[in-house]
């Protein structure tokens, strides 16, 4: 398989979409808590993916959320899931490149620009963060959520998993992405002209026997 710089490493096969849906279920409650939406916010979600967190934000804000997503397959599945939940009205999904941001007429109009697991999949994350800065009004908020894949820890650790995980991280670099971008988020906000105010770690592990990890 050939790849280009900034390719989406995970792909959009149905099995992978199912895995990402489960990941959303594990993460979204904590993510919403950290977002601390009060209601009424005008939100744009950069890299909406399957739209599950986008819909969660819309419910919390009590208004429709714009989601930008590059992949037609992800958009189709996001719309299918929204329709199955009777929540089509919560989303305005647009096929587009997060590196380009919102149309010029919409720049400076959003209360919140959000991106999760997006910056690890683009060749220059700063381009995306600058586009997010342009999207929000003065005093608006940016929220970046992304991975530092090096911090994965398992116990007991299956034989060979460290070698496999190392190869996985190298795959990011080989296609022009950054598996460690999570440690750079404050730097990226500062470089984009924003004023970083909080950095926090979202834990999404579990142990065998928990309902989330049967």
C-alpha positions in Angstrom: 0.0 0.0 0.0 1.4 3.4 -0.9 0.9 6.3 1.5 1.4 10.1 1.2 2.6 12.6 3.7 0.0 13.1 6.4 -1.9 9.9 5.5 -4.5 8.7 8.0 -2.7 5.7 9.5 -5.7 3.8 10.9 -7.8 3.6 7.7 -11.6 3.5 7.5 -12.4 -0.2 7.2 -15.6 -1.2 9.1 -13.6 -3.1 11.7 -11.6 0.0 12.4 -14.6 2.2 12.6 -16.1 -0.2 15.1 -12.9 0.0 17.2 -13.0 3.8 17.1 -16.6 3.8 18.2 -15.7 1.8 21.2 -12.8 4.2 21.9 -15.3 7.0 21.8 -17.4 5.3 24.4 -14.4 5.0 26.7 -13.3 8.5 26.3 -16.2 10.8 25.7 -17.6 11.3 29.2 -14.2 12.4 30.5 -13.7 14.6 27.4 -17.0 16.3 28.0 -16.2 16.9 31.6 -13.0 18.7 30.7 -14.7 20.7 28.0 -17.0 22.2 30.6 -19.6 23.4 28.2 -22.2 25.7 29.7 -24.7 25.7 26.9 -25.2 28.0 23.9 -21.6 27.7 22.6 -21.1 27.8 18.8 -18.6 25.0 18.2 -16.6 23.7 15.2 -15.0 20.2 15.5 -11.9 19.8 13.5 -11.6 16.2 12.3 -15.1 15.0 13.4 -14.4 11.4 12.5 -17.5 9.3 13.3 -19.1 12.3 15.0 -19.9 10.7 18.3 -18.1 13.3 20.4 -19.4 16.0 18.0 -22.9 14.9 18.9 -22.1 14.8 22.6 -20.8 18.4 22.4 -24.0 19.4 20.5 -26.2 17.9 23.2 -24.2 19.7 25.9 -24.2 23.0 24.1 -27.8 22.6 23.1 -27.1 23.6 19.5 -25.9 22.2 16.2 -22.2 21.6 15.9 -20.2 22.0 12.7 -17.9 19.0 12.0 -15.1 19.1 9.4 -14.0 15.7 8.2 -11.8 14.7 5.2 -13.0 11.1 4.7 -16.3 10.5 2.8 -16.4 7.1 4.5 -16.1 8.5 8.0 -18.8 11.1 7.1 -21.1 8.4 5.8 -20.7 6.3 8.9 -21.1 9.4 11.2 -24.4 10.2 9.4 -25.6 6.6 9.7 -24.9 6.6 13.5 -26.6 10.0 13.9 -29.6 8.8 12.0 -29.8 5.6 14.1 -29.8 7.7 17.2 -32.3 10.2 15.8 -29.8 12.9 16.1 -29.2 14.1 12.6 -30.2 17.6 13.6 -27.2 17.8 16.0 -24.6 17.7 13.2 -23.6 19.8 10.2 -20.9 17.6 8.7 -18.7 19.1 6.0 -16.2 17.3 3.9 -13.0 19.3 4.0 -9.4 19.6 5.1 -8.8 20.7 8.7 -5.6 22.4 7.5 -7.8 24.9 5.6 -10.2 25.5 8.5 -13.5 27.2 8.1 -14.6 29.5 5.3 -13.3 33.1 5.6 -16.8 34.4 6.2 -17.0 32.2 9.4 -13.6 33.1 10.8 -13.8 34.8 14.2 -17.4 33.6 14.8 -17.0 30.4 16.9 -16.9 30.2 20.6 -15.0 26.9 20.6 -12.7 25.1 18.1 -12.0 21.5 19.1 -9.7 18.8 17.7 -9.1 15.3 19.0 -6.7 12.7 17.6 -6.2 15.0 14.6 -2.8 16.6 15.0 -1.1 13.2 15.0 -2.4 12.6 11.5 -1.2 15.8 9.7 2.3 16.7 8.4 2.3 20.1 10.1 0.1 20.3 13.2 0.8 24.1 13.6 -1.1 24.7 10.3 -4.2 23.2 11.9 -3.9 25.0 15.2 -3.5 28.3 13.4 -6.7 27.6 11.4 -8.5 26.9 14.7 -7.3 30.2 16.1 -8.7 32.0 13.1 -12.0 30.2 13.5 -12.7 31.5 17.1 -13.8 34.9 18.2 -11.7 37.1 20.5 -11.8 35.4 23.9 -13.0 32.1 22.3 -11.5 28.8 23.3 -9.4 26.1 21.6 -9.3 22.6 22.9 -6.7 20.2 21.6 -6.8 16.5 22.6 -4.1 14.2 21.2 -1.8 11.3 21.9 1.7 10.8 23.1 1.9 7.2 22.1 5.1 6.5 24.0 3.3 6.6 27.4 1.4 3.3 26.7 1.8 1.0 29.7 0.4 -2.5 30.2 0.7 -4.9 33.1 1.2 -7.7 32.8 2.8 -6.8 29.5 2.3 -9.4 26.7 5.5 -10.8 25.2 6.5 -8.7 22.1 4.1 -5.9 22.6 6.9 -3.3 23.1 8.5 -4.2 19.8 5.1 -4.1 18.1 4.2 -0.8 19.6 7.6 0.6 18.6 6.9 -0.4 15.0 3.5 1.2 15.2 5.0 4.5 16.3 7.6 4.4 13.6 4.8 4.0 11.1 3.5 7.4 12.0 6.9 9.0 11.3 7.3 7.1 8.0 4.2 8.7 6.6 5.0 12.2 7.8 3.0 12.2 11.1 3.9 12.6 14.8 3.2 9.9 17.3 4.4 12.2 20.2 2.4 15.3 19.3 0.4 15.0 22.6 3.4 16.4 24.5 3.6 19.4 22.2 0.1 20.8 22.5 0.9 23.8 24.8 3.8 24.7 22.5 1.6 24.5 19.4 -1.0 26.8 21.0 1.6 29.3 21.9 3.2 29.2 18.4 -0.3 29.8 16.9 -0.8 33.0 18.8 -3.2 31.5 21.4 -2.7 31.9 25.2 -2.5 28.4 26.7 -4.3 28.3 30.1 -4.5 24.6 31.0 -2.9 21.3 30.3 -4.4 18.1 31.6 -4.1 14.3 31.2 -7.1 12.2 30.4 -6.6 8.6 31.6 -8.5 6.0 29.6 -7.1 2.7 30.9 -9.0 0.0 32.6 -8.5 -3.4 34.3 -9.9 -6.8 33.5 -13.3 -7.1 35.1 -14.4 -3.5 34.6 -17.6 -3.1 32.4 -15.6 -1.1 29.9 -13.0 -3.8 29.6 -14.6 -7.2 29.8 
